[in-house]
Amino acid sequence: MKTNHKMLFVIPKIYANYPGAMHPHVGVACLAAWLEQHGIKTEIIDMQLNHTFDYLIKKIKTFKPTYIGMTMFSFDFVNTYKLINKIKSQTKVPLIIGGVHVSSTRKDVLERTNADIAIKQEGEYTLLELFGGKAKSKIDGLIWRKGKQVIENKNRMPIWNVDVLPFPAYDKFELEKYTYCSVDKRMPIVTSRGCPHACTYCAVKLSMGQTFRPRTAEHVVDEIEHWYNEGYKVFEIVDDCFSFNLDRAKKICDLLIERDIKMTWTCGSGIRADRADEELLGKMKKAGCIYTAFGLESGDPEILVEIKKGITLERAIKTFKAAKKVGLKCSVNFMIGHQKETAARARKSIALAKTLPIAYANFHNFIPYPGTEAFDYVKEHGRFILPVETYLTESASKTSKPVFETPSFTYKERKQVLREAFNLTRLMHLRYRFGYAKGSLLYYIAKDDKRYHLAKKFLLGTKVGRIIFNKLRAS
């Protein structure tokens, strides 16, 4: 397709407790590659790289895009709304919003901002039809304005054959400015879309649907090999269901071994403990995987049923033991504050974490995302401590500030249990990274929350800090 159209993608800066811009935005990279493949020129500004608003406006004036496309995180969405309105006060270029927050809140993003258009769920074909001039009323997946009315069109059918999509256009980003890309030479890889599970707390099914749509093993390994040949030697699998199809996951490992790709990789986003066996874990280890996370979320069997996790503790522990047997380091993710949870039940997760054959446990403050069953439960049975309109700006999963309380698990109890859980996470992290003796010493030095988070932000979120961190870890 030959066209004069242009798209300027904008990634907003979010003020949550993240250490910094670690790697390029995968979703934007996918959309940029797709549009470029169809003759639409794209450029990307990631505001998390400390670009100023004046720089953004100057880019809009010089690049002269047909549309501005902004992705939205649920965290800190209020400040993103403000950025949208600020941009619209400076330019008449139509502004499109996308991302998981749009898929969760739908029409709200246009009702509360001056943005022109919103796209829910996958954006590839919706954007293409928009650039192609198709009537807005006939474009599935679109949310748009008709006078003063906000119209939400029907959902678009998911892309079933995701192998038709080009590799993400990471080369459109300022890669030298991302901590992982510049220091670790690490690149994110997405191997599938969608999640077939029904966990009550998760918003993935709202944005990517409840169907598992995998890339073929060959397509995944071709992308890894492409970036490997560009000098990237570390990869992170960032999708939600890498091992849902065990045979496909095993084939990816087999191809990495067959092609003799001398790399290391991780599954930091986590894989399900009921979708992994000893054979897969062994193949992952042999193919260069050095670490995987598992999402368990609770150490209480009744809570696992309540949150529709679809897994038993017995099955999960069997998988953790298998990972240890093959020599694959792993961590387990837990959340404190599930629906119907009490302080006693939450402490079962802490007690279990201390007994598991794992490198460390990650505890998170439970955050009910808009559009999920958990959010509806809190509205009906609990009390939001922070304003519903802004709580995602004032909280994050790694802080000990509860978002809500219930009669059975009060604010005071949540604060105490979160403090216990986070202290355990901190101790286990430091011992894993720096060894038992050095880690234990660092734990007692870094007990102060403010000092600990400042050090973490420096070590993981800056280029110099990452270099120091790698040297400390290696020594």
C-alpha positions in Angstrom: 0.0 0.0 0.0 1.5 3.4 -1.0 0.4 6.2 1.2 1.4 9.6 2.6 0.0 8.7 6.0 2.1 9.0 9.2 1.7 7.9 12.8 3.5 9.4 15.8 3.3 7.0 18.7 3.6 8.4 22.2 4.3 6.4 25.4 3.5 8.4 28.5 5.7 8.7 31.6 4.1 6.9 34.5 4.8 7.8 38.1 4.6 4.4 39.7 7.3 2.6 41.6 9.1 1.3 38.5 12.9 1.6 38.3 12.8 3.3 34.9 12.6 2.6 31.2 13.9 -0.9 31.0 13.0 -2.0 27.5 10.9 -0.7 24.5 7.1 -1.0 24.6 6.2 -4.3 23.0 2.7 -3.3 21.9 3.8 -0.1 20.3 6.6 -1.9 18.6 4.1 -4.4 17.1 1.8 -1.7 15.8 4.7 0.3 14.3 6.0 -2.7 12.4 2.5 -3.5 11.1 1.9 0.1 9.9 5.4 0.3 8.3 4.7 -2.9 6.5 1.6 -1.3 5.0 3.4 1.9 3.8 2.6 4.1 6.8 5.6 5.9 8.2 5.9 5.8 12.0 8.0 7.5 14.7 8.0 6.9 18.4 8.5 9.1 21.4 8.8 7.4 24.8 8.3 10.0 27.5 9.8 7.6 30.0 13.2 8.5 28.5 12.7 11.9 30.0 11.7 13.7 26.8 10.0 17.0 27.6 6.5 18.1 26.5 8.1 20.9 24.4 10.1 18.2 22.6 6.9 16.3 21.9 5.1 19.3 20.5 8.2 20.2 18.3 8.2 16.6 17.0 4.5 16.8 16.1 5.1 20.1 14.2 8.1 18.7 12.3 6.9 15.1 11.6 3.3 16.3 10.8 1.6 12.9 11.6 -1.8 12.0 10.3 -2.6 10.7 13.7 -1.0 10.7 17.2 -1.3 7.3 18.9 -0.9 7.1 22.6 -0.8 3.9 24.6 -2.3 3.9 28.1 -1.3 2.1 31.3 -3.9 1.7 34.0 -1.3 2.9 36.6 -1.2 6.6 36.7 -4.0 7.0 34.2 -5.1 10.3 35.6 -1.8 12.0 34.6 -2.0 10.4 31.2 -5.5 12.0 30.8 -3.9 15.3 31.7 -1.2 14.8 29.1 -3.8 14.0 26.4 -5.7 17.2 27.1 -2.4 19.2 27.2 -1.5 17.8 23.7 -4.9 18.6 22.4 -4.6 22.1 23.6 -1.5 22.5 21.4 -2.4 20.7 18.2 -5.4 19.8 16.0 -3.8 16.5 14.9 -6.4 13.7 15.8 -5.3 11.7 18.9 -6.0 8.0 19.2 -5.7 6.2 22.6 -5.1 2.5 22.9 -3.8 0.0 25.4 -5.2 -2.2 28.2 -6.7 0.8 30.1 -8.9 1.5 27.1 -10.0 -2.1 26.8 -10.9 -2.1 30.5 -12.7 1.2 30.7 -14.0 1.6 27.2 -16.0 4.9 26.6 -14.7 6.5 29.8 -11.4 7.5 28.1 -13.2 9.7 25.6 -15.8 10.9 28.1 -13.0 12.1 30.4 -10.5 13.5 27.9 -10.3 15.5 24.7 -8.9 12.5 22.7 -10.6 12.0 19.3 -10.6 8.2 19.0 -10.0 5.1 21.2 -9.1 1.6 20.1 -10.0 -1.4 22.3 -8.2 -4.7 22.2 -5.9 -5.5 19.3 -5.2 -2.4 17.1 -3.6 -3.7 13.9 -6.6 -4.0 11.6 -8.6 -1.3 13.3 -5.8 1.2 12.6 -5.3 0.0 9.1 -9.0 0.6 8.3 -8.9 4.0 10.0 -5.9 5.0 7.8 -7.7 3.6 4.8 -10.6 6.0 5.2 -13.3 3.5 6.2 -16.3 5.0 7.8 -15.8 5.1 11.6 -19.2 3.6 12.2 -18.1 0.5 10.3 -14.8 -0.1 11.9 -14.9 -2.9 14.6 -12.9 -2.2 17.7 -13.3 1.6 17.4 -14.6 4.1 20.0 -15.3 7.5 18.5 -17.1 10.8 18.7 -20.3 11.6 16.8 -20.9 15.2 17.8 -21.2 15.2 21.6 -22.0 11.5 21.7 -19.3 8.8 22.3 -20.0 5.7 20.2 -18.5 2.3 21.0 -18.5 -0.1 18.0 -18.6 -3.9 18.4 -15.5 -5.8 19.3 -13.2 -6.9 16.5 -12.6 -10.6 16.0 -9.1 -11.5 17.2 -6.2 -12.2 14.9 -6.1 -15.9 14.8 -3.0 -16.4 12.7 -0.5 -14.2 14.6 2.3 -15.4 12.3 1.1 -12.9 9.7 2.3 -10.1 12.0 5.9 -8.8 11.4 8.5 -8.8 14.1 8.1 -5.9 16.5 9.9 -2.8 15.2 12.2 -2.3 18.2 14.7 -0.6 15.9 12.2 2.4 15.8 13.1 3.1 19.5 16.1 4.8 21.0 17.5 1.4 22.2 20.7 2.8 23.6 18.6 4.7 26.2 16.9 1.6 27.7 18.7 0.0 30.6 18.3 -3.6 29.6 19.0 -3.0 25.9 22.1 -0.9 26.4 23.7 -2.7 29.4 22.4 -6.3 29.3 21.8 -6.4 25.5 18.4 -7.9 26.4 15.3 -7.9 24.2 11.7 -8.7 25.0 9.9 -11.5 23.1 6.2 -12.1 22.8 5.3 -15.7 21.7 1.5 -15.6 21.9 -1.6 -13.5 22.5 -4.6 -14.0 24.7 -5.2 -16.1 27.8 -7.9 -18.8 28.1 -8.0 -18.7 31.9 -10.6 -16.9 34.1 -8.6 -15.5 37.0 -10.8 -12.9 38.7 -8.0 -10.3 39.1 -6.5 -10.3 35.6 -7.2 -7.7 32.9 -5.4 -9.6 30.1 -8.6 -11.2 28.8 -10.1 -7.7 28.5 -7.3 -6.5 26.2 -6.2 -9.6 24.3 -9.2 -11.9 24.7 -9.8 -15.3 26.3 -8.4 -17.3 23.4 -4.9 -18.6 23.2 -3.3 -17.6 19.9 0.3 -18.8 19.6 2.9 -18.0 17.1 4.5 -21.0 15.6 7.8 -22.2 17.2 9.6 -21.4 13.9 8.3 -17.8 13.9 9.4 -17.2 17.5 12.9 -18.6 17.0 13.3 -16.7 13.7 12.7 -13.5 15.6 15.1 -14.5 18.4 17.7 -15.3 15.9 17.2 -12.0 14.1 18.0 -10.0 17.3 20.7 -12.5 18.3 22.5 -11.7 15.0 22.1 -8.0 15.9 24.1 -8.5 19.0 21.4 -9.2 21.6 22.3 -12.2 23.8 19.7 -12.1 26.5 15.9 -12.4 25.9 12.9 -12.2 28.1 9.6 -14.0 27.3 7.0 -11.5 28.3 3.7 -13.0 27.3 1.2 -14.6 29.7 0.9 -18.1 28.3 4.3 -19.2 26.9 3.8 -22.8 28.0 0.0 -23.2 27.6 0.7 -25.5 24.6 3.4 -27.8 26.0 4.4 -29.3 22.7 4.9 -25.8 21.1 7.0 -24.6 24.1 9.2 -27.8 23.9 9.6 -27.2 20.1 10.8 -23.7 20.7 13.4 -25.0 23.1 14.4 -27.8 20.6 14.8 -25.2 17.8 17.0 -23.0 20.0 19.2 -26.0 20.7 19.3 -27.2 17.1 20.2 -23.7 15.8 23.0 -23.5 18.4 21.9 -20.0 19.5 24.2 -19.3 22.4 21.9 -17.0 24.5 20.3 -16.8 27.9 16.6 -16.2 28.5 14.0 -15.8 31.2 10.3 -16.1 31.6 10.0 -13.1 34.0 6.2 -12.6 33.5 5.7 -16.2 34.7 4.3 -19.4 33.5 1.5 -21.5 35.0 2.7 -24.3 37.3 0.1 -26.6 35.8 1.4 -26.0 32.3 5.0 -27.2 32.9 6.4 -30.7 33.4 9.9 -31.9 34.1 10.6 -32.5 30.4 9.7 -28.9 29.4 11.7 -27.4 32.3 14.7 -29.6 31.4 14.5 -28.4 27.8 14.2 -24.8 28.8 17.3 -25.2 30.9 19.2 -26.8 28.1 18.1 -24.1 25.6 19.6 -21.4 27.8 16.8 -20.5 30.1 18.3 -19.3 33.4 15.1 -18.3 35.3 11.3 -18.5 35.3 8.6 -17.1 37.5 5.5 -19.0 38.4 2.2 -17.3 39.2 0.6 -19.0 42.2 -1.0 -15.9 43.9 -2.1 -17.6 47.1 -1.0 -20.3 49.6 -4.5 -20.9 50.7 -6.5 -23.6 48.7 -9.8 -21.9 49.3 -8.6 -18.6 48.0 -7.2 -20.3 44.9 -10.7 -21.5 44.2 -12.2 -18.1 45.0 -10.0 -16.3 42.5 -10.6 -19.0 39.8 -6.9 -19.8 39.5 -7.6 -23.3 38.4 -4.6 -24.9 40.1 -3.9 -26.8 43.3 -1.1 -26.3 45.7 -0.1 -30.0 45.3 0.3 -29.6 41.5 2.2 -26.3 41.9 4.7 -27.7 44.4 5.3 -30.7 42.2 6.3 -28.3 39.4 8.6 -26.2 41.7 10.4 -29.4 42.7 10.8 -30.4 39.1 12.4 -27.0 38.3 14.8 -27.5 41.2 15.6 -31.0 40.0 16.6 -29.9 36.5 18.6 -26.9 37.9 16.3 -24.2 36.7 16.0 -21.3 39.1 12.5 -20.0 39.7 10.5 -17.6 41.8 6.8 -17.7 42.8 4.4 -14.7 42.7 1.9 -14.1 45.4 -0.6 -11.3 46.1 -1.9 -10.1 49.4 -5.5 -8.9 49.6 -7.6 -11.2 47.4 -11.4 -11.1 47.7 -12.6 -13.0 50.8 -9.1 -13.1 52.1 -8.3 -12.6 55.8 -5.1 -11.8 57.6 -4.8 -15.4 58.7 -5.3 -16.7 55.1 -2.9 -14.2 53.7 -0.2 -15.3 56.2 -0.6 -18.8 54.7 1.0 -17.5 51.6 4.0 -16.1 53.6 4.4 -19.4 55.5 4.2 -21.4 52.3 6.8 -19.2 50.6 9.3 -20.0 53.3 9.1 -23.7 52.6 9.2 -23.8 48.8 12.2 -25.1 46.8 12.6 -21.8 45.0 15.1 -18.9 44.6 12.7 -16.4 46.1 9.1 -15.3 46.4 7.6 -12.1 45.0 4.8 -10.6 47.1 2.5 -7.9 45.6 -0.1 -5.6 46.9 -3.4 -6.7 45.4 -4.7 -4.0 43.0 -8.3 -4.5 41.6 -8.2 -3.4 37.9 -11.2 -1.8 36.3 -13.3 -4.3 34.4 -12.3 -7.3 36.4 -14.4 -9.5 38.7 -12.1 -8.5 41.6 -12.9 -4.8 41.0 -16.7 -5.5 41.1 -16.2 -7.5 44.3 -14.5 -4.6 46.0 -17.2 -2.2 44.9 -19.9 -4.5 46.3 -18.3 -5.9 49.4 -15.5 -3.6 50.4 -14.5 0.0 50.7 -12.0 1.8 48.5 -9.7 3.7 50.8 -8.4 5.8 47.9 -10.8 7.6 45.5 -12.0 5.2 42.7 -11.3 7.9 40.1 -7.6 8.2 41.1 -6.5 5.1 43.0 -4.4 3.8 40.2 -2.4 7.0 40.3 -1.7 6.8 44.0 -0.9 3.1 44.4 1.2 0.3 42.9 1.5 -3.4 43.4 4.9 -3.1 45.0 3.9 -0.6 47.7 2.5 -1.5 51.1 -0.4 1.1 50.7 -3.7 -0.9 50.6 -6.2 0.3 48.0 -9.2 -1.0 49.8 -10.4 -2.9 52.8 -13.1 -5.4 53.7 -14.8 -6.1 57.0 -12.8 -9.4 57.2 -9.4 -7.8 56.3 -9.1 -4.3 57.6 -6.7 -1.6 56.4 -4.6 -1.9 59.5 -4.3 -5.7 59.1 -3.4 -5.3 55.4 -0.7 -2.8 56.2 0.9 -5.2 58.7 0.7 -8.3 56.5 2.0 -6.5 53.5 5.0 -5.3 55.6 5.7 -8.9 56.6 5.4 -10.1 53.0 7.5 -7.4 51.5 10.2 -7.9 54.1 10.4 -11.6 53.2 10.6 -10.7 49.5 13.4 -8.2 50.1 15.4 -10.7 52.2 15.0 -13.5 49.6 15.8 -11.2 46.7 19.0 -10.0 48.3 20.2 -13.5 49.3 19.5 -14.7 45.7 21.3 -11.8 44.1 24.3 -11.5 46.4 24.6 -14.8 48.2 23.3 -15.8 51.7 25.8 -13.9 53.8 26.1 -10.7 51.8 22.4 -10.7 51.1 21.5 -11.0 54.8 23.9 -8.1 55.6 22.4 -5.9 52.9 18.9 -6.7 54.1 19.6 -5.3 57.6 21.3 -2.2 56.0 18.4 -1.7 53.6 15.5 -2.2 56.0 14.6 1.4 55.6 11.9 1.5 52.8 12.9 4.8 51.4 16.6 4.0 51.3 15.9 0.5 49.8 13.7 1.8 46.9 16.1 4.6 46.1 18.9 2.1 45.8 16.8 -0.3 43.7 15.8 2.6 41.4 19.4 3.5 40.9 20.8 0.0 40.5 18.0 -1.3 38.1 16.8 1.9 36.5 20.0 3.6 35.4 22.8 2.6 33.0 25.6 3.2 35.6 23.5 1.5 38.3 22.9 -1.6 36.1 26.6 -1.9 35.5 27.4 -1.8 39.2 24.5 -4.2 39.9 25.9 -6.7 37.4 29.4 -6.5 38.9 28.1 -6.9 42.4 25.9 -9.9 41.4 28.8 -11.5 39.6 31.3 -11.2 42.4 
